[in-house]
Amino acid sequence: MPKSKSVADMAPGETAVISGFSDDEISVKLLEMGLLPGTVVRFNFTAPLGDPVCISVSGLDLSLRISEANTITILN
């Protein structure tokens, strides 16, 4: 079975739909930030050293650690 794709796997400018989360504890924080399943997320850029990443969701730009972005599963 192929590994599910996460926000951390996206390329700059790519958009996808959030399908869920792989970590229950971190998902609470992400849900409070507006990262809801079914919402379109856009990957903006990665910081020069690779962490954090900047994404856009519901008109907001958010900065996430790579470890957090890895827990957000997406639909291709």
C-alpha positions as CSV (number, residue, x, y, z in Angstrom):
1,M,0.0,0.0,0.0
2,P,1.5,3.4,-1.0
3,K,2.3,5.9,1.7
4,S,-0.3,8.6,1.9
5,K,0.9,12.1,0.8
6,S,1.2,14.9,3.4
7,V,1.5,18.6,3.2
8,A,5.2,18.3,3.8
9,D,5.5,16.4,0.5
10,M,3.9,19.2,-1.6
11,A,5.9,21.5,-3.9
12,P,5.7,25.3,-3.8
13,G,2.5,26.6,-5.5
14,E,0.8,23.2,-5.3
15,T,-2.7,22.9,-3.9
16,A,-4.5,19.9,-2.4
17,V,-7.5,19.0,-0.2
18,I,-6.9,18.0,3.4
19,S,-8.1,14.5,4.0
20,G,-7.2,14.0,7.6
21,F,-4.5,13.7,10.2
22,S,-2.0,11.0,11.2
23,D,-1.5,12.3,14.8
24,D,-4.4,12.8,17.1
25,E,-2.6,15.1,19.6
26,I,-1.3,17.5,16.9
27,S,-4.5,17.4,15.0
28,V,-6.4,19.3,17.8
29,K,-4.0,22.3,17.3
30,L,-4.2,22.1,13.6
31,L,-8.1,21.9,13.6
32,E,-8.1,25.0,15.9
33,M,-5.9,26.8,13.3
34,G,-8.6,26.1,10.6
35,L,-7.0,23.1,8.9
36,L,-10.2,21.2,8.5
37,P,-10.7,18.0,6.4
38,G,-12.1,19.0,3.0
39,T,-10.4,22.4,3.0
40,V,-8.1,23.4,0.2
41,V,-4.5,24.0,1.3
42,R,-1.8,25.8,-0.8
43,F,1.9,25.2,-0.2
44,N,3.7,28.5,-0.5
45,F,7.3,28.0,0.4
46,T,9.9,26.3,2.7
47,A,12.2,28.4,4.9
48,P,15.9,28.5,3.7
49,L,17.0,25.7,6.1
50,G,13.9,23.5,5.3
51,D,11.9,24.2,8.4
52,P,9.3,25.8,8.9
53,V,7.0,25.8,5.9
54,C,4.4,28.4,4.9
55,I,0.9,27.3,3.7
56,S,-2.3,29.1,3.0
57,V,-5.7,27.9,4.1
58,S,-9.0,29.8,4.1
59,G,-7.3,33.0,3.2
60,L,-4.7,32.8,6.0
61,D,-1.0,32.2,5.7
62,L,0.3,29.8,8.4
63,S,3.8,28.7,9.4
64,L,4.1,25.1,10.4
65,R,7.0,22.9,11.5
66,I,7.8,20.1,9.1
67,S,6.8,17.6,11.8
68,E,3.4,19.2,11.9
69,A,3.0,19.3,8.1
70,N,3.9,15.6,8.0
71,T,0.8,14.8,10.0
72,I,-1.7,16.5,7.6
73,T,-2.7,13.9,4.9
74,I,-3.9,15.2,1.6
75,L,-5.8,14.0,-1.5
76,N,-3.9,14.2,-4.8
